[in-house]
Amino acid sequence: MKNIFLGLLFISYAASAQDTTRLSLVFFGDIMQHDSQIGGAYDTLAKTYDYSSCFQYIKPYLDSADLAIGNLEVTLAGPPYKGYPLFSAPDELLTTLKDTGVDVLVTANNHCVDRGRIGLERTVMMLDSFKISHTGTFIDTVNRLNDYPLTVLRNGFALSILNYTYGTNGMPVEKPNMVNRIDTAAIKKDLTKAREAHSDAIIVFMHWGSEYQSLPSKFQKELTDFCFQYGAKMVIGSHPHVLQPMEWRKESDQLVAYSLGNFVSGQRKRYTDGGALLKVELQKIIQKDSSSSTQINNSGYLLEWVYRTSGRDKKYFILPSPEFEAVLSEKEETDEATLNLTPSDKQSFKLFLDDSRALFKKHNLNIEESIRD
């Protein structure tokens, strides 16, 4: 009886000696706004822009996560609104992204100075006004010094988020503005600062690689290892505009997604007309002495394809595969009638899913598809 009592006492003490909390993250790829997207979002009667229909089907996946984070690859420089090559998107895009559940946007990419100093600064100010956390581009040195690395607090977790780009399409960054460039000396210094802040997890966003290449370059792999060496837990990539593999290196508790493709864009070529959501669950164990450890507890991906209607006023819809793959078999009721997918649309949708799954099946490490969210 005494041994049973002591055993129960030990179990009770062990349970009270630590506390476990979890944080769900969802990462998504490039937010683009080509001319056809801007035109399709314009409401001629209200004479304003409305993106709500574009994001309506993907909203539950972002809104249900504790944190949704992606790459904003346009400026918010005001009118005239324009797509490639010098992007400036309507402010209404932010209204919908906020409503969709987007929490953090990274802005260091090759299009961040498309509209010069005015575009960079207005983008920062608009993100601030919508209370969307952001990092990667800064109004001046003081702004970067005070706000970088970006610290995000949520559910008892403190995350450090870093962001860098390979370049700005040859366009100069006007003083006093700053854009984080890929520089290993600077990255090492920033990672050290994040570690000294006792972050529960450090996440590095890299705008890198070769466009339209489905496999990461040697440079991407080496830079990933460099970030892991100096404390990063996750490295998330953008810029190729196509999917690249993901790896969850369980032995070192680190994860990399080399490219999540296009979250939404006007690109329609094979491989570019969709992307993936990467879902990661972090687990934090807090001991009775207040020490803690954070690990990646689970990870998976789901595919999303961008549907564009035909006709003069093209409308765009992000279609998550768990709900809309049924239109390919026509065995289930879906919104197909509303969306009017043609046989050609269905063929493109299926080709994107087949291509993506073949790539990930061959090259992913420990990250599989989440058929249902």
N, C-alpha and C positions, 0 to 999 in steps of 0.2 A: 504494500500500500504506500509506504514511504517513497519507494522508487517511482511509482506512478505519479505521486504528487509532485516530486521533483521534476519529472519529465514534463508534466503539464505546466509547471512554473517556468521551465526553460523555454518551452514553446511560446508561452505568453510573453516572456521577456524578449525573445528573438523577434516576435511580431512587432513589439513596441519599439524595438531598437532601430528599425528602419522604416522608411516611408517610400512608396513607389508612385511616381506620377508619369504620365505619358503626354506626348505632344504629337499631333498629326500634321504633317507638312504635305503640300502638293506643289510641285514645280511644273511650269509650263514654258513653252518655247517663245518664238519671236512674235511680237505683236506688230504687224505691218499695216500700212494704210496706202494702198495703191489708188490710182485715180478712180478705177471702177468701184472700189470699196467706198470711197468718199461720195461718189455720185449715187451709189445704191442706198446710202444711209440718209440721203437728203429727202425731206418731206416737203413736197412742193406746195401743199396746202398750208402747212404750219410755217413754212419757210425756215425750217431749222433741221438739225441732224438728229437722228434717232437710231441708236445701235442695239436697242433692247432685243429685237428679234434675232439678231446675229448670235447673241450669247445666251439666249433663253434655255437652250438644251444642255449647255455645259455648266450653267450656273450651279446646279446642285452639287457638282463635284468640287467646285472651288469654295462654295459657301459653307459646305459641311466640314471643311478642314479647319484646323486651328490657325494655320497660316498658309496663304496661297501666294506664291512668289514667281515672277517671270521677267522677261526682257522686253522693255519698251523701246522698239527700234524706230521711233519717229520722234520728231520734235513737236512741241505745242507752241509754235511760234505765232499763232494767229493767222488771219487771212492775208493773202490768198492761199487757200488750202490746196495742197499739191502732193502727189505721190512721187514715184521715182523720177529723177534721181535725188531731188532735194525735198525731203518729206516735211510736211507740216500738216498735222491732223486737227480736226475740230475738237474744241474743248469737251463737247458732248461725249467723246470717246471715254474720257475719264469718268464722266457721270455714270456710264454703264459699267465700266470696269469696277468702280467702287461698289455699285449695286450688285454686281456679279460675285463679289466676295474677295476681290484682289486686295491683298494687304501690303505687299512690298513690290516695287519695281526697280530693276537695275537699269541704268541709263548710259553706261560707258560702252558704246558700240561705234561702228564706223559711220553711222548717220547722226551722231549726237550734235555735230556742229554744222549740219546741213544749212541752217539759217544763221550761221555766225553767232556772235555774242548775244544778240537779242534773242535768238531762238533758244540757246542754251539756258539763259537766265529766265526766260519766260516759262520754259518747261519746268525748271526747278520751282519757280513760284507757284505755278498751277498745281503741281503735285503737293506742295505744302498747303495750298488753299483747300484741296480735297482731302487733306489729312491722310495721304497715301505715303507711307515711308519709302524712301528711295536712297540710292547711293550710286557712285561712279562718276558723276559730274558735279562740279562745285562752282559757285559764283566767284569765290576767291580763296586764297590760302587759309585765311582765318576760318572760313566755313569748313574747309576740309579738316583743319587741325582740330576743330571742336566736335565734328560730327562723324569722324572716320577712325576706325571701322564703325559701321552702323551697328548699334546695339538694339535688338528687338526683344522685348520682355513679353512673355506670354505663358500663362499656366504654370508659373513658377520656374520657367526656363529663361535663361539669358543667352541669346544667340548673337554671335558676331558675324556680320555679312560684309564681304569684300567683293569688289567688282573691278575688272580691268578689260581693256580692249587692245587689240593688236595695232589699231590705227584709226584714222578719221578720214579715209579716202583722200588723203593728201591735202585736206583743208586745214588751215592753221587754227589753233586754239588761241583766241584773242585774250590778252591780259585784261583783267586779272583772273579770268576764268581758268579752271583746271579740269583736266580729263585724265583719269587714271589710265596710264599706259602699262602694257606688260613689260615689267622691268624686274628681274629677279631680286636685285638688291632692295628695291622699294617694297616688293611683296614680302620678302623675308622680314623687313622692319615692321611692316603692318601686321604680319602674323604674330610676331613677338609681342606687339602691343595688345593684340587680341588675347593672347595667352595670359599676359600679365593682368588683364581685366577679369581673369577667371571665368571665361565664357564656358557655358555648358557644351557648346558645339560651335565650331567655326565653319562657315560655309563660304566658299569662294566661287564667284561667277566669272567665267572666262569667255570673252568674245574672241574666237580664235579659229584656226583650222582653214581648210580650203572649201570654198563654196561647192555644193552639189557632190561632195565626196562622201560615200557612205561609211568609210572607215577612218579612224583618227590617224593623224600624221605622227611621225616620230616626235616632233616638237610637242604636240599635245600630250603624248604619253610621258615625255620627260618632264614637262611642266606640272603635270598631275602628280608625279612622284615627288617633285620638289615641294609642292604645297603640302602633301601628306607628311613629308619629312619634317616640316616646320609647324605642324600642328593642325592642319585642316582635317576636318572629319568628312566633309563632302565637297566635291568639285562639280559644278554644273556648267555645261558648255552651251554656247549659241554661236551663230553666224553661218554655218554651212547651209542652212535652209532645207536640210534633209535630216532624217534620223541617222544617228550613229549609236554604237553599242553602249550598254550600261554595265557596270561591274560593282558588285558589293563584295569587297574583300573582307570576308568575315574574320579571318585570322588577325587582321589589324584594325577591325571595326572602322572601315573607311569605304566611301562610296563615290563613284564617278559616273556621270552621264555626259558623254562627250558632246552630244547635240540632241536636243529635244525637238528639232525640226521647227516648222512653222505652226504656231498656235492659231493664227489667222493671218491670211495674206491674199493677194490677188493672183499669186503664182499658180499656174495650172499644169505645168509640166509634170511628168511622172516623177514620183518621190517627193515633190515639193508641195503637194496639195493637202498636207495634213501634218500631224505631229503626234506627240505622246505626252500624257500627264504622268509624271513620276511621283508615286506616293511613298512617303517614308514616315515611319513611326519611331520617335525617339522615346527611350525609357530612362528615367532618372531615378536613381536610388539614393535617398538621403539617410545617412546613418544618424544614430542618436547624438553623436558628437558634432553634428552639422556638416561633416564631410560628405561628399557626394560623388557619384560617378554616373556618366551618361553614355548609353550605348544605342546603336541602331537596333531596334527590336524587330522591325518588319519592313519590307519594301516590295513594291510591285508597280506595274505600269498598266495604263489603258490607252488605247489608240483613239484618236479623234480625226475625222476627215472634214474638210471644208467644202461645203456644197455651194455652188453658185447657180442661181437661176438663169435661164436664157431670156432673151428679149432685150429691149433697149435699157430699161432700168434694172440692172443686175442687183439681186439681193444675195447676201451671204449668210450662211448658217453653219455653225460649228456643231457637228454631229458626233456624239460619243458612241463608240462602237457597241457598248453593252446594250443600248436601246435600239440603235438604228441598223445594226447588222441584219436584223430580221427582214428588212426590205429586200435583201438579196435573195432570200428564199421565198418570200411572200407567203409564209405560213402563219404569220402573226399580224395582229392589227398594230399599225404604227401611224406616224404622222405623214406617211408617204403621200397620201392624197393631198394633204395640205401643201407639201413641199413639191409635189409634181416631179419626182425624180424620173428622168427618161432612162431607157435602156442603156444609153451611153453613159449617163451619170452612174448608174449601178455598176457598170463595168469598171469605171474609173475608181469607184469606191472599193470594189472587191480587189482590184489590182493593188491599190494602196495597202489594204490590209494584208494581202498575201506577201507583198514585198517586205513589209515591215516585220511580219512574223518570221519570215525566212531569215532576215538579217539578225533578229534578236535570238532566234533559236540557235543559230550557229555561233554567235559571238558574245551574247550576254553571259554574265557570271552571277549566278544566285539571284537573279531578278526575273520573275516570270509575269505573265499577263494576268491581270485581275479581270476575270470574265464578268464579274458582278462587283459593283462598288459596295 
